[in-house]
């Protein structure tokens, strides 16, 4: 370990698998202890399958294998009281809080903007936007109490910087994170708490590597496979790759969470293989 976040504690939502697990591992590799939260359940009208309790247990195992401490709990980011209880319990056990990675999110189903069912729209906003606000809200008093500043990272998307047809709910939520980030960055600057967003393109996790996503990108095929999906996904990016790896996002998380980025705040950082500029 080089210890870029040695002795710090990071709270990560959506930590059972995918990007969230990757962020937990990368921060633990560099010395952080982890508060991990995930709903670990199916969410109706979500394109990707839900995480499980076993997934969350595996995150715990992997972090502990690095010699770091981890407090893991099931909680729904839509439920502020449950989330606050989880964060409070984690801080009580680990002694402090320095880093927040508001990562929990869903892809949802796709429709034209005028056709979105009200319930699907609301679920998306409640999880992808309000859930990040709840995560920050639960954490900020603990970071302030530490007196040493901190870093809050909201995981947005390339869809938070440009529009994508048939994903109005997702793009609206991810754009909303930028406004939340810029406001919190101003509100918390005096406490040396930095707030930034990260904007990935497609990431190689269960969120995109599933049959529903393959059919979305290749509606011309009855049973498209990952190989059919690959060139369609690659068409989103300027750099000719179909997706990036979770660790590519986690490396950006690590940098922005570390003292190397001590004066970086209010920034929307794409890690997107050029998707936003294409």
C-alpha positions in Angstrom: 0.0 0.0 0.0 1.2 3.5 -0.7 -1.4 4.9 1.7 -2.9 7.7 -0.2 -6.0 7.6 2.1 -4.3 5.9 5.0 -6.3 6.2 8.3 -9.4 7.7 6.6 -12.9 6.2 6.6 -15.0 6.1 3.4 -18.8 5.7 3.2 -19.9 4.0 0.0 -23.4 3.4 -1.2 -24.2 0.6 -3.6 -21.2 -1.2 -2.3 -22.3 -4.8 -2.8 -20.9 -5.3 -6.3 -19.9 -3.5 -9.5 -18.5 0.0 -9.2 -19.3 0.3 -5.5 -17.3 -2.8 -4.6 -14.5 -1.6 -6.8 -14.4 1.8 -5.0 -14.3 0.0 -1.6 -11.4 -2.2 -2.7 -9.4 0.6 -4.3 -9.8 2.9 -1.3 -9.0 0.0 1.1 -5.9 -0.8 -0.9 -4.7 2.7 -0.2 -5.4 2.5 3.6 -9.0 3.5 4.1 -11.6 1.7 6.3 -15.0 1.3 4.8 -18.7 1.9 5.7 -20.5 -0.1 3.0 -24.3 0.2 2.3 -26.4 -1.5 -0.2 -30.1 -2.3 -0.6 -29.1 -5.9 -1.6 -32.5 -6.6 -3.2 -34.4 -6.5 -6.5 -35.8 -3.1 -7.5 -38.9 -3.2 -9.8 -38.6 -1.7 -13.2 -34.8 -1.8 -13.1 -33.1 -3.1 -16.3 -30.3 -4.8 -14.3 -30.7 -7.6 -11.7 -30.4 -6.5 -8.1 -27.5 -7.2 -5.8 -27.8 -9.7 -3.0 -26.8 -10.1 0.6 -24.2 -12.6 -0.6 -22.7 -9.9 -2.9 -22.4 -7.5 0.1 -20.7 -10.3 2.1 -18.2 -10.8 -0.6 -17.3 -7.1 -0.6 -16.7 -7.5 3.2 -14.5 -10.5 2.6 -12.4 -8.7 -0.1 -11.9 -5.6 2.0 -11.0 -7.6 5.1 -8.5 -9.6 3.0 -6.6 -6.3 2.5 -6.3 -5.9 6.2 -8.8 -3.1 6.5 -11.9 -2.8 8.6 -15.4 -2.6 7.1 -18.9 -2.1 8.5 -21.5 -3.3 6.1 -25.3 -2.9 6.4 -28.3 -3.2 4.2 -30.1 0.1 3.7 -32.2 1.7 0.9 -30.9 5.2 -0.1 -34.5 6.3 -0.6 -35.0 5.9 3.2 -33.0 8.7 4.9 -33.6 7.5 8.4 -32.3 4.0 7.6 -29.3 5.4 5.8 -28.5 7.8 8.6 -28.7 4.9 11.1 -26.2 2.9 9.0 -23.8 5.8 8.6 -24.1 6.7 12.3 -23.4 3.1 13.3 -20.4 2.9 11.0 -18.9 6.1 12.3 -19.5 4.9 15.9 -17.5 1.8 15.2 -14.7 3.2 13.0 -14.4 6.5 14.7 -14.5 9.1 11.9 -15.7 9.9 8.4 -13.7 11.5 5.7 -14.9 10.3 2.3 -18.3 9.8 0.8 -18.9 8.0 -2.5 -22.6 8.3 -3.4 -22.6 5.5 -5.9 -25.9 3.7 -5.6 -28.0 3.9 -8.8 -30.2 2.1 -11.3 -30.6 2.2 -15.1 -34.4 1.8 -15.1 -36.5 1.0 -18.2 -36.5 3.2 -21.3 -39.4 5.2 -22.9 -39.8 8.4 -24.8 -40.0 11.3 -22.4 -43.7 11.9 -23.0 -44.5 8.2 -22.3 -42.7 7.6 -19.0 -44.9 6.0 -16.4 -45.0 8.3 -13.3 -43.9 5.5 -11.0 -40.8 4.7 -13.1 -39.8 8.4 -13.3 -40.2 8.8 -9.5 -38.2 5.7 -8.7 -35.3 6.9 -10.8 -35.3 10.3 -9.2 -35.7 8.9 -5.7 -32.7 6.5 -6.1 -30.3 8.2 -8.4 -30.7 11.8 -7.3 -32.4 11.9 -3.9 -30.4 8.9 -2.8 -27.2 10.8 -3.4 -28.5 13.8 -1.5 -29.5 11.5 1.4 -26.0 10.0 1.4 -24.4 13.4 1.6 -26.9 14.6 4.2 -26.3 11.7 6.5 -22.5 12.1 6.2 -21.8 15.8 6.3 -22.3 16.3 10.1 -19.7 13.5 10.7 -17.2 15.0 8.3 -17.6 18.4 9.8 -17.2 17.0 13.3 -13.8 15.6 12.3 -12.6 19.1 11.6 -10.1 18.0 9.0 -12.1 18.5 5.8 -13.1 15.7 3.5 -14.2 14.7 0.0 -17.7 13.9 -1.2 -18.0 12.2 -4.6 -21.3 11.8 -6.5 -21.1 9.2 -9.2 -23.0 10.6 -12.1 -22.7 9.5 -15.8 -21.9 10.8 -19.3 -25.7 11.1 -19.3 -25.2 13.8 -16.6 -23.4 16.0 -19.2 -25.4 15.2 -22.4 -28.7 13.8 -23.3 -29.6 10.3 -24.4 -32.9 9.5 -26.1 -35.3 7.3 -24.3 -33.5 7.9 -21.0 -35.0 11.2 -19.8 -35.4 10.1 -16.3 -31.8 8.8 -16.0 -30.3 11.8 -17.7 -32.4 14.2 -15.6 -31.3 12.5 -12.4 -27.6 12.4 -13.4 -27.7 16.1 -14.5 -29.3 16.9 -11.2 -26.3 15.5 -9.4 -24.2 18.3 -11.0 -26.4 21.0 -9.6 -26.3 19.3 -6.2 -22.5 19.0 -6.3 -21.9 22.6 -7.3 -24.2 23.8 -4.5 -22.7 21.6 -1.8 -19.2 22.5 -3.0 -19.9 26.2 -2.2 -21.7 25.5 1.0 -19.0 23.2 2.4 -15.8 25.0 1.1 -15.3 26.8 4.4 -15.0 23.5 6.1 -12.5 22.2 3.6 -15.0 19.6 2.4 -14.6 19.2 -1.4 -17.5 18.0 -3.6 -17.1 16.7 -7.1 -19.0 14.5 -9.6 -17.5 11.7 -11.8 -19.1 10.9 -15.1 -18.4 7.4 -16.5 -19.3 6.1 -19.9 -20.4 2.4 -20.0 -18.7 0.5 -17.3 -18.1 -3.3 -17.3 -20.5 -4.3 -14.5 -23.9 -6.0 -14.2 -25.6 -2.7 -14.9 -24.8 -3.0 -18.6 -23.7 -6.6 -19.0 -27.2 -8.1 -19.0 -29.7 -9.4 -21.6 -32.0 -6.4 -21.2 -29.2 -4.0 -22.1 -28.1 -6.2 -25.0 -31.7 -6.1 -26.4 -31.9 -2.3 -25.9 -28.8 -1.7 -28.0 -29.5 -4.5 -30.6 -33.3 -4.5 -31.1 -32.7 -5.9 -34.6 -31.7 -9.3 -33.0 -34.0 -11.7 -31.2 -31.4 -12.9 -28.7 -28.3 -10.6 -28.8 -25.2 -11.6 -27.0 -22.4 -9.6 -25.4 -20.5 -9.9 -28.7 -23.4 -8.3 -30.5 -23.6 -5.6 -27.8 -19.9 -4.8 -27.9 -19.8 -2.7 -31.2 -23.0 -1.0 -30.4 -21.7 0.1 -27.0 -18.3 1.1 -28.5 -20.2 3.5 -30.8 -20.8 5.8 -27.8 -17.1 6.4 -27.2 -14.5 8.4 -29.1 -11.7 6.1 -27.9 -12.5 2.8 -29.6 -13.4 0.7 -26.5 -16.9 -0.7 -25.8 -16.7 0.1 -22.1 -14.3 1.0 -19.3 -13.5 -1.1 -16.2 -14.7 -0.4 -12.7 -11.2 0.3 -11.5 -10.9 3.1 -14.1 -13.6 4.9 -12.2 -12.2 3.9 -8.8 -8.8 5.4 -9.7 -10.6 8.7 -10.2 -12.4 8.3 -6.9 -9.1 7.6 -5.2 -7.5 10.7 -6.7 -10.4 13.0 -5.8 -10.6 11.5 -2.3 -6.9 11.9 -1.6 -4.9 15.0 -0.5 -3.5 15.1 -4.1 -6.8 16.8 -5.0 -7.0 19.0 -1.9 -8.0 22.1 -3.8 -10.2 20.4 -6.5 -13.9 21.1 -5.8 -16.9 21.8 -7.9 -15.6 19.8 -10.8 -17.6 17.5 -13.1 -14.9 14.9 -14.2 -15.7 12.7 -17.2 -14.0 9.2 -17.2 -15.8 8.4 -20.4 -13.4 7.4 -23.3 -14.5 10.6 -24.9 -18.3 9.9 -24.9 -19.2 13.4 -23.9 -17.3 15.1 -26.7 -18.3 12.7 -29.4 
